[in-house]
Amino acid sequence: MNLSRTTALAVTTVVAAAITTLTGCGSGDGHAEGTAAAALTTPAPVRQAAASAPGDTVVSRAYRAAPYAWATRHGSRIGIYGLDLHGRGFTRGGTVRLALFRDSGPRGIPVWTKDATARRIVGRPGGSFDVATGLLDCTAYRYPKDSTLMVWDIATDTWSNKVRVATGCNTTLG
């Protein structure tokens, strides 16, 4: 093996690890056990909030379990289905960023984002949200799942699980 092949292999390994770490795409089943995504779902070290009182930390306001997100479909009178994204276990009062990663898009770079505030919702632990994404739900039309939605808790620098959805209604059914 010459030096250029060794260098290319090392660069490929580092890039793959960085993409896995940045997007949380370490496992395909939505579970973080035993993957790089497990490191992303563990609570971040305690940090002082910039505008909080002394002794009040960001982590003390966050739910101590891994954040969890799920998608549901909402209909309309004209038969077009949209995606709603829901979450629980985020920092209460903190900003969460919803991000869509397309399988056919640039790896590790979201093609769509939207910010929301996690708030208290009865029956859900930690900060929660319900957001109408404005994205089409193509699974209603039997299209294959071609995208991944994830939610980033900015205050604790923690990613949620992966939510697989179909958003490419213009692809050919196979």
BASEDREN-482870 format. One line per field, with one value per residue (C-alpha): residue number from 1; residue in one letter; x, y, z. Coordinates in nm, 4 decimals, always signed. Layout:
! residues N
n <- NUM ...;
res <- A ...;
x <- X ...;
y <- Y ...;
z <- Z ...;
! end
This chain:
! residues 174
n <- 1 2 3 4 5 6 7 8 9 10 11 12 13 14 15 16 17 18 19 20 21 22 23 24 25 26 27 28 29 30 31 32 33 34 35 36 37 38 39 40 41 42 43 44 45 46 47 48 49 50 51 52 53 54 55 56 57 58 59 60 61 62 63 64 65 66 67 68 69 70 71 72 73 74 75 76 77 78 79 80 81 82 83 84 85 86 87 88 89 90 91 92 93 94 95 96 97 98 99 100 101 102 103 104 105 106 107 108 109 110 111 112 113 114 115 116 117 118 119 120 121 122 123 124 125 126 127 128 129 130 131 132 133 134 135 136 137 138 139 140 141 142 143 144 145 146 147 148 149 150 151 152 153 154 155 156 157 158 159 160 161 162 163 164 165 166 167 168 169 170 171 172 173 174;
res <- M N L S R T T A L A V T T V V A A A I T T L T G C G S G D G H A E G T A A A A L T T P A P V R Q A A A S A P G D T V V S R A Y R A A P Y A W A T R H G S R I G I Y G L D L H G R G F T R G G T V R L A L F R D S G P R G I P V W T K D A T A R R I V G R P G G S F D V A T G L L D C T A Y R Y P K D S T L M V W D I A T D T W S N K V R V A T G C N T T L G;
x <- +0.0000 +0.1548 +0.1374 -0.1402 -0.3791 -0.3059 -0.3650 -0.6915 -0.8125 -0.7291 -0.9045 -1.2124 -1.2278 -1.1983 -1.4642 -1.7046 -1.6551 -1.7144 -2.0336 -2.1606 -2.0854 -2.2329 -2.5540 -2.6058 -2.6437 -2.4557 -2.7385 -3.0273 -3.2869 -3.3300 -3.1617 -2.8396 -2.7068 -2.3505 -2.3051 -2.1540 -2.5064 -2.5013 -2.2392 -2.4683 -2.7647 -2.5840 -2.6217 -2.3598 -2.1328 -2.2879 -2.2555 -2.3662 -2.6452 -2.5432 -2.8448 -2.9340 -2.8939 -2.5795 -2.6133 -2.8848 -2.7454 -2.8690 -2.8638 -3.0791 -3.3591 -3.3183 -3.4841 -3.2163 -3.3193 -3.2322 -3.4578 -3.7139 -3.8941 -4.1667 -4.3627 -4.7351 -4.9399 -5.2094 -5.4572 -5.6346 -5.9601 -5.7884 -5.6066 -5.2527 -5.0857 -4.8307 -4.5781 -4.6040 -4.2995 -4.3346 -4.0746 -4.0193 -3.7235 -3.5628 -3.4528 -3.7664 -3.7758 -3.4786 -3.4525 -3.4611 -3.3658 -3.5558 -3.3411 -3.4197 -3.1396 -3.2197 -3.0635 -2.9894 -2.8680 -2.5291 -2.4212 -2.4313 -2.5863 -2.9569 -3.1666 -3.4357 -3.4340 -3.6830 -3.6405 -3.8965 -3.9132 -3.9513 -4.2196 -4.4104 -4.6813 -4.8862 -4.8081 -4.4614 -4.1365 -3.9013 -3.9461 -4.1748 -4.2995 -4.5544 -4.4564 -4.6307 -4.3266 -4.4858 -4.3259 -4.5305 -4.5777 -4.5241 -4.5701 -4.9446 -4.8914 -4.6742 -4.3406 -4.0370 -3.8801 -3.6002 -3.5194 -3.4272 -3.5640 -3.3646 -3.3962 -3.1007 -3.1367 -2.9120 -2.8791 -2.7377 -2.5867 -2.7835 -2.9459 -3.2710 -3.3308 -3.3656 -3.7167 -3.7387 -3.9921 -4.0738 -4.0562 -3.9643 -4.3052 -4.1513 -3.9486 -4.0510 -4.2369 -4.0573;
y <- +0.0000 +0.3282 +0.6542 +0.8104 +0.5179 +0.5295 +0.9048 +0.8718 +0.6002 +0.8134 +1.1198 +0.9128 +0.7716 +1.1165 +1.2657 +0.9775 +1.0148 +1.3905 +1.3477 +1.0810 +1.3031 +1.6208 +1.4657 +1.1891 +0.9424 +0.6610 +0.4071 +0.3513 +0.2396 +0.5594 +0.4120 +0.5637 +0.2707 +0.1791 +0.4400 +0.7816 +0.9184 +0.7941 +1.0570 +1.3211 +1.2259 +1.2313 +1.5509 +1.8137 +1.9318 +2.1877 +2.5364 +2.8686 +3.0385 +3.3827 +3.5727 +3.3615 +3.4160 +3.2801 +2.9076 +2.8595 +2.6329 +2.5381 +2.1689 +2.2202 +2.3421 +2.0546 +1.7182 +1.4648 +1.1990 +1.2031 +1.4335 +1.2494 +1.3620 +1.2111 +1.3124 +1.2973 +1.3711 +1.6364 +1.6509 +1.9294 +1.9804 +1.9471 +1.6193 +1.7469 +1.6028 +1.7925 +1.6919 +1.7998 +1.7436 +1.6914 +1.6626 +1.6126 +1.6159 +1.9373 +2.2416 +2.4142 +2.7697 +2.6976 +2.7202 +2.3992 +2.3807 +2.1372 +2.0168 +1.8068 +1.6047 +1.4552 +1.1247 +1.2680 +1.6038 +1.7124 +1.4845 +1.6511 +1.9735 +2.0313 +2.1346 +2.2851 +2.4277 +2.5934 +2.7243 +2.6745 +2.7264 +2.4220 +2.4858 +2.2950 +2.0692 +1.8676 +1.4971 +1.5376 +1.5572 +1.8520 +2.1174 +2.0108 +2.1448 +2.0831 +2.2415 +2.2394 +2.2114 +2.3169 +2.0115 +1.7649 +1.4143 +1.1926 +0.8655 +0.9306 +0.8703 +0.5563 +0.7250 +0.5733 +0.7499 +0.9617 +1.2148 +1.2378 +1.4971 +1.5697 +1.8326 +2.0114 +2.1432 +2.4471 +2.5100 +2.1641 +2.0958 +1.7699 +1.6055 +1.4085 +1.0716 +1.0436 +1.0574 +0.9053 +1.0721 +1.0949 +1.4488 +1.3859 +1.3629 +1.4378 +1.1132 +0.8124 +0.5384 +0.2079;
z <- +0.0000 -0.1049 +0.0902 -0.1220 -0.0596 +0.3145 +0.3215 +0.1270 +0.3648 +0.6699 +0.5254 +0.4364 +0.7898 +0.9504 +0.7190 +0.7863 +1.1623 +1.1425 +0.9405 +1.1793 +1.4775 +1.3286 +1.1964 +1.4512 +1.1640 +1.3376 +1.3273 +1.0920 +1.3440 +1.5455 +1.8541 +1.9806 +2.1831 +2.0947 +1.8212 +1.7792 +1.8205 +2.1821 +2.2569 +2.1105 +2.3275 +2.6607 +2.8632 +2.7967 +3.0801 +3.3118 +3.1661 +3.3094 +3.1176 +2.9961 +3.1284 +3.4309 +3.7999 +3.9720 +4.0368 +3.7735 +3.5032 +3.1610 +3.2460 +3.5555 +3.3245 +3.0777 +3.1131 +3.2035 +2.9471 +2.5788 +2.3750 +2.1648 +1.8467 +1.6289 +1.3196 +1.2469 +0.9375 +0.9150 +0.6325 +0.4546 +0.2694 -0.0680 +0.0077 +0.0588 +0.3672 +0.5738 +0.8392 +1.2016 +1.4227 +1.7967 +2.0702 +2.4419 +2.6797 +2.5548 +2.7562 +2.8830 +2.7445 +2.5186 +2.1424 +1.9407 +1.5729 +1.3501 +1.0606 +0.7529 +0.5927 +0.2495 +0.1516 -0.1938 -0.0580 +0.0745 +0.3627 +0.7036 +0.5743 +0.6372 +0.3374 +0.5633 +0.9182 +1.1488 +1.5049 +1.7822 +2.1579 +2.3832 +2.6444 +2.9076 +2.7634 +3.0099 +2.9919 +2.8378 +3.0353 +2.9911 +2.7270 +2.4433 +2.1115 +1.8357 +1.5035 +1.1649 +0.9396 +0.6123 +0.4472 +0.2434 +0.3813 +0.0778 +0.2712 +0.2332 -0.1393 -0.0871 -0.1615 +0.0133 +0.3124 +0.1697 +0.4438 +0.8102 +1.0533 +1.3698 +1.6415 +1.8039 +2.1597 +2.1300 +2.5069 +2.5820 +2.2368 +2.2144 +1.9110 +1.9193 +1.7616 +1.3837 +1.2368 +0.8876 +0.6551 +0.2847 +0.1462 -0.2185 -0.3832 -0.7231 -0.7333 -0.9411 -0.7577 -0.7880;
! end
